[in-house]
Amino acid sequence: MATPDTNPQPFSFAKMSGANRDIGFAVGMVLILAMLFIPLPAFFLDLGLAISLALSVLILMVALWIATPLEFNSFPTLLLVVTMLRLALNVSSTRLILSEGHNGPGAAGNVIEGFAQFILGGDFIIGIIVFTILVLINFIVITKGSTRIAEVAARFSLDAMPGKQMAIDADLGAGAITEEEAKSRRKIVEEESSFFGAMDGASKFVRGDAVAGLIITLVNVFGGIMIGMISHGLSIGDAMSKYTVLTIGDGLVTQIPALVVSLAAGLLVTKGGTMGAANEAVLGQLSNFPKALYMAAGLTFCVGWLPGFPLAIFLPLSAAMAGFGYFMQKTNFDRAALEQQAADKAALPVESAETQLADMLRVDDVRLDLGSALVPMITSVNAALPGKVKSLRSLFINDFGFVLPLVRIKDSADLPANTYSISLQGVEAARGEVDPMLMMVINPTGQEINLPGKRTREPTFGLEAIWVDEARASEAELMGMTVVDPESVITTHLTEVIKEHMPEILTYAATQELIEGQDKDYQKLLSSSSDSGSAVMLQHVLQALLAERVSIRNLSKIIEAVAEASATSKNIRTVIEHARSKLSKQICQSLKDAQGYVPVINLNGDWERELTSSISKANGEESFLMSPLRVQEFVLAARKEIQKFSSADEWPALLVSPQARPYVRSILERVSPMTQVISHNEIHRKATLRTVGTVGQ
């Protein structure tokens, strides 16, 4: 005994209809064919005509809204079906018109009667004219153009197919796409070729439908007149009135859906490679040119003022076009701003927790912090401070051969509003105060500035200065004073701080980058010149040179000097002095005055002997043993001589013996860092010295 099913499946109409969809389609095709031979009552003819009109509108809407033609690749098949449906309905309506037309306008159904009354108004002459115009539009304009485009698209698609296949194979071989993506792209290429080939043939259906509709209408007109006169005894006028009105109404019922389907076919074949629905593609591209709308609005407005033209129509039309152009322009601006924001956001690196932690621990080599009132100097549209800070890299490369690290500029809530702070490797090195709305005036002569303004001191050199507005700044320039904008004040201060601390900023990593930028021969020379500490030794030499404002651009010569000196001595001071002697021409060139001489201040014999005798050697190491009292006396004597020239912004070099040079430099660097201390070994053979002073006891 069979066990009953305790969980019967519920009946599903969707499943039932889905399973029998193929049978329904086949039955529909059989019914279309049957209409060619079996007479249809007026009711079923009305139903068929209504279905034909609805299908045509549906096809047009789908053609408008699809993104790509391949989304509607069943169109050629559907076009054949709806064309056959219209022809079958045409045959059925012809049978009714010819057999029942003598009975009046309702003989062929209410749909044909409605078209005849609504569009023709019962006047068959108007109907003939309207029908002829519709046929011309469909046959000559839409169908002919669509047919030509379909032919060209099919030919180009077929010709391009091998190239597209090769491109897919190349991307697959290069690893740019996966096997699944390659299969998908190959399928799209094949479908495109098949679709455009099918559209080339399907366009002939549209063209043939238009011709068939015209022929059927002519046959109905002449056939109806003959039947009415011969079979029903009507006069030629009555026969033409009855049969022609019905025939033209029938022609309009079939030609209007044919025109709609032809328009849909034209939209499909003209879409080409345009993405998006038709309204998005057309309106979106038109809105990209609001200036064209402005020009069209202006021309329309001018046409409205011509004699005889209705200004009441042209004026609102031009205003609407101008308003639409303004709306499109504003929309484009807003879209561009949103896209830029999205691009900026996408460009920001997505940092993990470890990356953020590492960034927090990282210390900036150079950082410029700004108070709240100074933030517009870097955020405004015409902000000049970032560009001036960026230009410092070129300055330091040209003057010192020193690659300045990127300067990080950020706002700081901890600083007063008008204050800025310069930090080097996480430690504040200097700070200053500027007024972002005013200009700084400095008197180069050092005299008092007789201008109304806010008194201050220039933050870099401590000079007396005053903050004035732009009008007073122009007046100060005419008086021969120096006028500096706030950005230049900050940049100058930053420049001097970096110059003073270049040795600290030249880290081991920065030294490695300089080495890697040299030729392979010099890299090999440096690596073979000493042990694994050769890069560290080079770093110390470069730091010492930068501390005395000696350019390191000629890095290859410095590497040669380090290799030569380190072969005989590991004493870093000896290596530095040897490197300076190798750069003698460069050092003397930087010290020349306008006349081409190298101005120097000598030491008298007593100081020379005492400084030299204060140097002692023990176990290969040198030490300087001059008493603090004598060091102080030497500093006072040297500063007295240096000050004779510093007031005029002249800085002659102090010439000493090679043995004493590093110690004299160490003594003077705190009291006169601008003074160069050179030895006799650093005087190039072609340099001409000019003694301008002597340090005496």
Backbone hydrogen bonds, N-H to C=O, Kabsch-Sander energy under -0.5 kcal/mol:
donor,donor_aa,acceptor,acceptor_aa,energy
6,T,4,P,-0.7
13,F,11,F,-0.5
16,M,12,S,-2.2
17,S,13,F,-3.2
18,G,14,A,-2.5
19,A,15,K,-2.6
20,N,16,M,-1.6
21,R,18,G,-1.0
24,G,20,N,-2.3
25,F,21,R,-2.1
26,A,22,D,-2.0
27,V,23,I,-2.5
28,G,24,G,-2.2
29,M,25,F,-2.0
30,V,26,A,-2.1
31,L,27,V,-2.4
32,I,28,G,-2.0
33,L,29,M,-2.1
34,A,30,V,-2.3
35,M,31,L,-1.8
36,L,32,I,-0.5
36,L,33,L,-1.1
37,F,34,A,-1.8
38,I,34,A,-3.1
45,L,41,P,-1.9
46,D,42,A,-2.3
47,L,43,F,-2.2
48,G,44,F,-2.4
49,L,45,L,-2.6
50,A,46,D,-2.3
51,I,47,L,-2.3
52,S,48,G,-2.3
53,L,49,L,-2.2
54,A,50,A,-2.5
55,L,51,I,-2.7
56,S,52,S,-1.8
57,V,53,L,-2.0
58,L,54,A,-2.4
59,I,55,L,-2.6
60,L,56,S,-2.0
61,M,57,V,-2.3
62,V,58,L,-2.3
63,A,59,I,-2.4
64,L,60,L,-1.7
65,W,61,M,-1.7
66,I,62,V,-1.6
71,E,68,T,-1.7
72,F,69,P,-1.9
73,N,70,L,-1.3
75,F,72,F,-1.8
78,L,74,S,-2.5
79,L,75,F,-3.1
80,L,76,P,-1.8
81,V,77,T,-1.9
82,V,78,L,-2.7
83,T,79,L,-2.1
84,M,80,L,-2.3
85,L,81,V,-2.3
86,R,82,V,-2.3
87,L,83,T,-2.3
88,A,84,M,-2.5
89,L,85,L,-2.4
90,N,86,R,-2.3
91,V,87,L,-2.3
92,S,88,A,-2.3
93,S,89,L,-3.0
94,T,90,N,-2.4
95,R,91,V,-2.1
96,L,92,S,-1.9
97,I,93,S,-2.9
98,L,94,T,-2.6
99,S,95,R,-1.7
100,E,96,L,-3.1
101,G,97,I,-1.6
103,N,100,E,-1.8
104,G,101,G,-1.4
107,A,104,G,-1.6
108,A,105,P,-0.6
109,G,106,G,-1.3
113,E,109,G,-1.6
114,G,110,N,-2.8
115,F,111,V,-2.2
116,A,112,I,-2.4
117,Q,113,E,-2.5
118,F,114,G,-2.9
119,I,115,F,-2.1
120,L,115,F,-1.0
120,L,116,A,-0.6
121,G,117,Q,-0.6
122,G,116,A,-1.5
123,D,120,L,-1.5
124,F,122,G,-0.8
127,G,123,D,-1.7
128,I,124,F,-2.4
129,I,125,I,-2.0
130,V,126,I,-2.7
131,F,127,G,-2.9
132,T,128,I,-2.4
133,I,129,I,-2.3
134,L,130,V,-2.4
135,V,131,F,-2.4
136,L,132,T,-2.3
137,I,133,I,-2.5
138,N,134,L,-2.5
139,F,135,V,-3.2
140,I,136,L,-2.2
141,V,136,L,-1.1
141,V,137,I,-0.7
142,I,137,I,-2.2
143,T,138,N,-2.7
144,K,139,F,-0.6
145,G,141,V,-1.7
146,S,142,I,-2.7
147,T,143,T,-2.3
148,R,144,K,-2.0
149,I,145,G,-2.4
150,A,146,S,-2.5
151,E,147,T,-2.1
152,V,148,R,-2.3
153,A,149,I,-2.9
154,A,150,A,-2.3
155,R,151,E,-2.2
156,F,152,V,-2.9
157,S,153,A,-2.5
158,L,154,A,-2.0
159,D,155,R,-2.4
160,A,156,F,-2.4
161,M,157,S,-0.7
164,K,160,A,-2.3
165,Q,161,M,-2.2
166,M,162,P,-2.3
167,A,163,G,-2.2
168,I,164,K,-2.1
169,D,165,Q,-2.3
170,A,166,M,-2.5
171,D,167,A,-2.4
172,L,168,I,-2.3
173,G,169,D,-2.5
174,A,170,A,-2.1
175,G,171,D,-0.6
175,G,172,L,-0.8
176,A,171,D,-2.0
177,I,171,D,-1.0
182,A,178,T,-2.2
183,K,179,E,-2.3
184,S,180,E,-2.4
185,R,181,E,-2.5
186,R,182,A,-2.5
187,K,183,K,-2.3
188,I,184,S,-1.9
189,V,185,R,-2.2
190,E,186,R,-2.4
191,E,187,K,-2.5
192,E,188,I,-2.5
193,S,189,V,-2.2
194,S,190,E,-2.5
195,F,191,E,-2.9
196,F,192,E,-2.6
197,G,193,S,-1.8
198,A,194,S,-2.5
199,M,195,F,-2.6
200,D,196,F,-1.7
201,G,197,G,-1.4
202,A,198,A,-2.9
203,S,199,M,-2.2
204,K,201,G,-1.1
205,F,201,G,-0.7
205,F,202,A,-0.9
206,V,202,A,-1.4
207,R,203,S,-2.1
208,G,204,K,-3.0
209,D,205,F,-2.8
210,A,206,V,-2.0
211,V,207,R,-2.0
212,A,208,G,-3.1
213,G,209,D,-2.7
214,L,210,A,-1.8
215,I,211,V,-2.5
216,I,212,A,-2.9
217,T,213,G,-2.0
218,L,214,L,-2.1
219,V,215,I,-2.6
220,N,216,I,-2.6
221,V,217,T,-2.4
222,F,218,L,-2.4
223,G,219,V,-3.0
224,G,220,N,-2.8
225,I,221,V,-2.1
226,M,222,F,-2.2
227,I,223,G,-2.6
228,G,224,G,-2.7
229,M,225,I,-2.1
230,I,226,M,-2.7
231,S,227,I,-2.2
232,H,227,I,-1.1
234,L,228,G,-2.9
239,A,235,S,-2.9
240,M,236,I,-2.1
241,S,237,G,-2.3
242,K,238,D,-2.8
243,Y,239,A,-2.3
244,T,239,A,-0.6
244,T,240,M,-1.3
245,V,240,M,-0.6
245,V,241,S,-0.9
246,L,242,K,-1.7
247,T,243,Y,-2.7
248,I,244,T,-2.9
249,G,245,V,-2.3
250,D,246,L,-2.6
251,G,247,T,-2.6
252,L,248,I,-2.6
253,V,249,G,-2.1
254,T,250,D,-1.6
255,Q,251,G,-2.9
256,I,252,L,-2.4
258,A,254,T,-1.7
259,L,255,Q,-2.8
260,V,256,I,-2.2
261,V,257,P,-2.6
262,S,258,A,-2.4
263,L,259,L,-2.1
264,A,260,V,-2.0
265,A,261,V,-2.5
266,G,262,S,-2.4
267,L,263,L,-2.3
268,L,264,A,-2.0
269,V,265,A,-2.3
270,T,266,G,-2.0
271,K,267,L,-0.8
271,K,268,L,-0.5
272,G,268,L,-0.7
274,T,271,K,-2.2
278,A,64,L,-3.0
281,A,277,A,-2.8
282,V,278,A,-2.8
283,L,279,N,-1.8
284,G,279,N,-0.6
284,G,280,E,-1.3
285,Q,281,A,-1.5
286,L,282,V,-2.4
287,S,283,L,-2.3
288,N,285,Q,-0.8
289,F,286,L,-1.5
292,A,289,F,-1.0
293,L,289,F,-1.0
294,Y,290,P,-2.1
295,M,291,K,-2.5
296,A,292,A,-2.5
297,A,293,L,-2.6
298,G,294,Y,-2.3
299,L,295,M,-2.6
300,T,296,A,-2.5
301,F,297,A,-2.2
302,C,298,G,-2.0
303,V,299,L,-2.5
304,G,300,T,-1.8
305,W,301,F,-0.7
305,W,302,C,-0.9
306,L,303,V,-1.6
309,F,306,L,-1.9
311,L,309,F,-1.1
313,I,310,P,-1.4
314,F,310,P,-2.0
315,L,311,L,-2.8
317,L,313,I,-1.6
318,S,314,F,-2.6
319,A,315,L,-2.2
320,A,316,P,-2.5
321,M,317,L,-2.2
322,A,318,S,-2.4
323,G,319,A,-2.6
324,F,320,A,-2.5
325,G,321,M,-2.3
326,Y,322,A,-2.4
327,F,323,G,-2.5
328,M,324,F,-2.7
329,Q,325,G,-2.5
330,K,326,Y,-2.5
331,T,327,F,-2.5
332,N,328,M,-2.6
333,F,329,Q,-2.2
334,D,330,K,-2.5
335,R,331,T,-2.7
336,A,332,N,-2.7
337,A,333,F,-2.4
338,L,334,D,-2.4
339,E,335,R,-2.7
340,Q,336,A,-2.4
341,Q,337,A,-2.4
342,A,338,L,-2.6
343,A,339,E,-2.7
344,D,340,Q,-2.9
345,K,341,Q,-2.5
346,A,342,A,-2.6
347,A,343,A,-2.1
348,L,344,D,-0.9
351,E,349,P,-0.9
356,Q,352,S,-2.6
357,L,353,A,-2.2
358,A,354,E,-2.4
359,D,355,T,-2.4
360,M,356,Q,-2.0
361,L,357,L,-1.8
362,R,358,A,-1.4
366,V,406,L,-0.5
367,R,423,S,-2.5
368,L,408,R,-3.2
369,D,367,R,-0.6
369,D,421,S,-2.8
370,L,410,K,-2.1
371,G,419,T,-1.6
373,A,417,A,-0.9
374,L,371,G,-1.3
374,L,417,A,-0.8
375,V,371,G,-0.6
375,V,372,S,-0.8
377,M,374,L,-1.6
378,I,375,V,-2.3
379,T,375,V,-1.2
380,S,376,P,-1.8
383,A,380,S,-1.4
385,L,377,M,-1.0
388,K,384,A,-2.1
389,V,385,L,-2.5
390,K,386,P,-2.3
391,S,387,G,-1.8
392,L,388,K,-0.6
392,L,389,V,-1.1
393,R,390,K,-1.3
395,L,391,S,-1.6
396,F,392,L,-2.5
397,I,393,R,-2.1
398,N,394,S,-2.4
399,D,395,L,-2.4
400,F,396,F,-2.2
401,G,396,F,-0.8
401,G,397,I,-1.0
402,F,396,F,-1.7
403,V,401,G,-0.5
404,L,402,F,-1.0
408,R,366,V,-2.2
408,R,406,L,-0.6
409,I,407,V,-0.6
410,K,368,L,-2.2
410,K,408,R,-0.5
412,S,370,L,-2.7
415,L,412,S,-0.8
419,T,416,P,-1.7
420,Y,432,G,-2.5
421,S,369,D,-2.4
422,I,430,A,-3.4
423,S,367,R,-2.8
423,S,421,S,-0.5
424,L,427,V,-2.9
425,Q,364,D,-0.7
425,Q,365,D,-1.5
425,Q,423,S,-0.5
426,G,364,D,-0.8
427,V,424,L,-1.5
429,A,422,I,-3.3
430,A,422,I,-1.7
432,G,420,Y,-2.0
434,V,418,N,-2.2
438,L,435,D,-1.5
439,M,468,V,-3.4
440,M,484,V,-3.0
441,V,466,I,-2.7
442,I,482,T,-3.1
443,N,464,E,-0.6
446,G,443,N,-1.8
450,N,448,E,-0.6
451,L,449,I,-1.2
454,K,467,W,-2.1
455,R,453,G,-0.7
456,T,465,A,-2.4
458,E,463,L,-3.4
462,G,458,E,-2.0
465,A,456,T,-2.4
466,I,441,V,-1.5
467,W,454,K,-2.9
468,V,439,M,-2.9
468,V,466,I,-0.5
473,A,469,D,-1.9
474,S,470,E,-1.9
475,E,471,A,-1.5
476,A,472,R,-2.3
477,E,473,A,-2.0
478,L,474,S,-1.7
479,M,475,E,-1.1
480,G,477,E,-1.6
481,M,476,A,-2.3
482,T,442,I,-2.9
483,V,481,M,-0.5
484,V,440,M,-3.1
489,V,485,D,-1.8
490,I,486,P,-2.1
491,T,487,E,-2.5
492,T,488,S,-2.8
493,H,489,V,-2.1
494,L,490,I,-2.7
495,T,491,T,-2.5
496,E,492,T,-2.3
497,V,493,H,-2.2
498,I,494,L,-2.4
499,K,495,T,-2.5
500,E,496,E,-2.1
501,H,497,V,-1.4
502,M,499,K,-0.8
505,I,501,H,-1.8
506,L,502,M,-1.9
507,T,505,I,-1.9
511,T,507,T,-2.2
512,Q,508,Y,-2.2
513,E,509,A,-1.8
514,L,510,A,-1.8
515,I,511,T,-2.3
516,E,512,Q,-2.6
517,G,513,E,-1.0
518,Q,515,I,-1.7
523,Q,519,D,-2.0
524,K,520,K,-2.4
525,L,521,D,-2.3
526,L,522,Y,-2.4
527,S,523,Q,-2.2
528,S,524,K,-1.8
529,S,525,L,-0.8
529,S,526,L,-0.5
530,S,526,L,-0.6
534,S,531,D,-1.6
537,M,533,G,-2.3
538,L,534,S,-2.5
539,Q,535,A,-2.1
540,H,536,V,-2.1
541,V,537,M,-2.2
542,L,538,L,-2.7
543,Q,539,Q,-2.5
544,A,540,H,-2.2
545,L,541,V,-2.3
546,L,542,L,-2.6
547,A,543,Q,-2.1
548,E,544,A,-0.9
548,E,545,L,-0.7
549,R,546,L,-1.9
550,V,545,L,-2.7
551,S,549,R,-0.5
552,I,400,F,-3.3
555,L,553,R,-2.3
558,I,554,N,-1.6
559,I,555,L,-2.6
560,E,556,S,-1.9
561,A,557,K,-2.3
562,V,558,I,-2.5
563,A,559,I,-2.4
564,E,560,E,-2.4
565,A,561,A,-2.8
566,S,562,V,-2.5
567,A,563,A,-0.7
567,A,564,E,-0.5
568,T,565,A,-1.4
569,S,565,A,-2.0
572,I,570,K,-0.5
575,V,571,N,-1.9
576,I,572,I,-2.3
577,E,573,R,-2.3
578,H,574,T,-2.0
579,A,575,V,-2.1
580,R,576,I,-2.2
581,S,577,E,-2.0
582,K,578,H,-1.7
583,L,579,A,-1.2
584,S,581,S,-1.3
587,I,583,L,-2.7
588,C,584,S,-2.7
589,Q,585,K,-2.1
590,S,586,Q,-1.9
591,L,587,I,-0.9
591,L,588,C,-0.6
592,K,588,C,-0.7
592,K,589,Q,-0.7
593,D,597,Y,-2.7
596,G,593,D,-1.4
598,V,688,T,-2.7
600,V,690,R,-2.1
601,I,653,A,-3.1
602,N,600,V,-0.5
602,N,693,G,-2.4
603,L,655,L,-0.5
604,N,695,V,-2.2
608,E,604,N,-2.2
609,R,605,G,-2.6
610,E,606,D,-2.5
611,L,607,W,-2.7
612,T,608,E,-2.2
613,S,609,R,-2.7
614,S,610,E,-1.1
615,I,612,T,-1.3
616,S,614,S,-0.6
616,S,623,S,-2.6
618,A,621,E,-2.7
621,E,618,A,-1.6
623,S,616,S,-2.1
625,L,614,S,-3.0
625,L,623,S,-0.5
631,V,627,S,-2.2
632,Q,628,P,-2.3
633,E,629,L,-2.0
634,F,630,R,-2.4
635,V,631,V,-2.3
636,L,632,Q,-2.2
637,A,633,E,-2.1
638,A,634,F,-2.7
639,R,635,V,-2.7
640,K,636,L,-2.0
641,E,637,A,-1.5
642,I,638,A,-2.4
643,Q,639,R,-2.6
644,K,640,K,-0.5
644,K,641,E,-0.6
645,F,642,I,-1.8
646,S,642,I,-1.9
647,S,643,Q,-1.0
648,A,645,F,-1.1
649,D,646,S,-1.9
650,E,645,F,-2.2
653,A,599,P,-2.0
654,L,676,Q,-3.3
655,L,601,I,-2.5
655,L,653,A,-0.6
656,V,654,L,-0.6
656,V,678,I,-2.5
661,R,657,S,-1.5
663,Y,660,A,-0.5
664,V,660,A,-2.6
665,R,661,R,-2.5
666,S,662,P,-1.6
667,I,663,Y,-1.8
668,L,664,V,-2.3
669,E,665,R,-1.8
672,S,668,L,-3.1
675,T,672,S,-1.5
678,I,654,L,-2.2
678,I,676,Q,-0.6
680,H,656,V,-0.8
682,E,679,S,-1.5
683,I,680,H,-1.2
684,H,682,E,-0.8
687,A,684,H,-1.6
689,L,687,A,-0.6
690,R,598,V,-2.3
692,V,600,V,-2.7
693,G,600,V,-0.8
695,V,602,N,-3.0
696,G,694,T,-0.8
